[in-house]
């Protein structure tokens, strides 16, 4: 499945909420931009950042340590008044599960398996990172962003 990518610079309306340099915020998809607007404009979001957190992970493809920059960090107040911190990844729904084995193993299938394998390693590392800090880890897809 092919996705048209949209990239650009996001200028927050509430730069004091941004945890980092608010003049260097880049979105790599319209889904990320939509989530940035949500973070910037929602009162329950106290702080947020985009690709500011670094999580080391071991790639199963080469066995080496790489750096994972999750899409977002947010600090928020939930409906019960509790302050919560989360790491958020925004991905197409199609990339959030292991690819089904086709009758013929095409190049696109091999690429999908590589993408899945790397994403899974990143997400396992993110879960551990979050567990160690009492954060939560969530993956948002177009199904979450366009309810």
C-alpha positions in Angstrom: 0.0 0.0 0.0 1.4 3.4 -1.0 0.9 6.6 1.0 1.4 10.1 -0.2 3.6 11.9 2.3 3.1 15.5 3.4 5.9 17.3 5.1 6.2 20.7 6.5 7.0 23.0 9.4 4.5 23.4 12.2 4.3 26.8 14.1 2.5 26.3 17.4 -0.1 28.9 18.6 1.0 28.0 22.1 4.8 27.8 22.0 5.1 27.7 25.8 3.5 24.3 25.8 6.1 22.9 23.5 8.9 21.0 25.3 11.9 21.9 23.0 12.6 24.4 20.3 9.1 25.5 18.9 10.7 27.0 15.8 12.0 23.6 14.6 8.9 21.4 14.6 8.6 19.2 11.5 5.7 17.0 10.5 6.2 14.1 8.2 2.5 13.3 7.5 -0.8 14.9 7.7 -1.7 12.6 10.5 1.3 13.9 12.5 0.2 17.5 11.7 -3.3 16.7 12.9 -2.0 15.4 16.2 0.2 18.5 16.6 -2.8 20.7 16.2 -4.6 18.6 18.8 -1.6 18.9 21.3 -1.2 22.6 20.6 -4.9 23.5 21.0 -6.1 21.1 23.7 -6.1 22.5 27.3 -5.6 19.0 28.8 -2.2 18.7 27.1 0.2 20.5 29.4 3.4 19.8 27.5 4.3 18.1 24.2 7.2 17.6 21.9 7.8 16.0 18.5 10.8 13.7 17.9 12.7 15.1 21.0 12.9 11.8 22.9 15.6 9.3 21.9 15.1 5.5 22.7 17.9 3.1 21.9 16.9 -0.2 20.3 18.6 -3.2 18.7 17.7 -3.8 15.1 16.9 -7.5 14.4 18.2 -6.9 10.9 21.8 -6.0 11.7 22.0 -6.7 15.5 23.3 -3.1 16.1 22.0 -0.4 18.4 20.1 2.3 16.7 18.2 5.4 17.9 14.4 5.6 17.7 12.8 9.0 17.8 9.1 8.4 18.6 6.8 10.9 17.0 5.5 12.6 20.2 5.9 13.0 23.9 2.9 14.4 25.8 2.2 15.4 29.4 -1.5 15.6 30.0 -4.3 15.7 32.5 -6.8 12.9 32.0 -10.6 13.0 32.7 -10.0 12.0 36.3 -7.6 14.9 36.9 -4.5 12.7 36.9 -1.3 13.9 35.2 -0.1 11.3 32.7 2.9 11.2 30.4 2.9 9.3 27.1 5.1 8.5 24.2 3.0 8.4 21.0 3.8 6.9 17.6 1.7 7.8 14.6 1.6 5.0 11.9 -0.6 3.8 9.1 -2.9 1.0 10.4 -1.4 -1.3 7.7 2.0 -1.1 9.4 0.8 -2.0 12.8 0.5 -5.8 12.3 2.7 -8.5 10.9 2.2 -8.7 7.1 0.3 -11.8 5.9 2.3 -14.2 3.9 1.2 -14.0 0.2 1.3 -16.8 -2.3 4.3 -15.1 -4.0 6.9 -13.4 -1.9 7.2 -10.1 -3.8 9.6 -7.2 -3.1 6.9 -5.2 -1.5 6.2 -8.1 0.9 9.9 -8.4 1.8 9.9 -4.6 2.5 6.8 -4.8 4.5 8.3 -7.6 6.7 11.5 -5.5 7.2 9.4 -2.5 8.2 7.3 -4.6 10.6 10.4 -6.2 12.1 12.1 -2.8 12.8 8.9 -1.2 14.1 8.3 -4.1 16.4 11.8 -3.8 17.8 11.3 0.0 18.3 8.0 -0.5 20.0 9.3 -3.2 22.4 12.1 -0.7 23.3 9.6 2.1 23.7 7.4 -0.1 26.0 10.4 -0.8 28.3 11.5 2.9 28.2 8.0 3.9 29.2 7.7 1.3 31.9 10.9 2.5 33.5 9.6 6.1 33.7 5.9 5.4 34.5 4.9 6.7 31.1 2.4 5.0 28.7 3.2 4.0 25.1 0.4 4.4 22.4 0.4 3.8 18.7 -2.2 6.0 16.9 -3.4 5.2 13.3 -5.7 7.0 10.9 -8.5 5.0 12.6 -7.8 6.9 15.9 -7.2 10.3 14.3 -10.2 10.3 12.0 -13.0 9.0 14.3 
